């Protein structure tokens, strides 16, 4: 998080890269080759994807960085193109609209709408 926060401040990319490389060094990986703010941002997101796999952080990273549509829609296109690769049995197809209209916010529950007449 610190690397991401420092990188987004602008002009502090070298410091952000140092924090990112601390994580990579701990994992016995080489230093990142990213140099620009955008490259470091992408490297941080990739590192979080790998480092925090199966911890339920990826969705929130995608929402926070506004990458949900591009990542999930691309994944859906891959699933539709080759369902057997994604462990769908022979003859099982994916619903055509799956992975196309991704919602990043939850609806207001109906019970909560009763408390405020201004909410439709």
Buried (B, 14 or more C-beta within 10 A) or exposed (E): EEBBEBBEEEEBBEBBBBBBBEBBEEEEEEEBEBEEBEBBBBBBBEBBBEEEEEEEEBEEBBEEBEEBBEBBBEEBEEBBEEBEEEEEEEEEEBEEEEBEEBEEEEEEEEEEEEEEEEEE
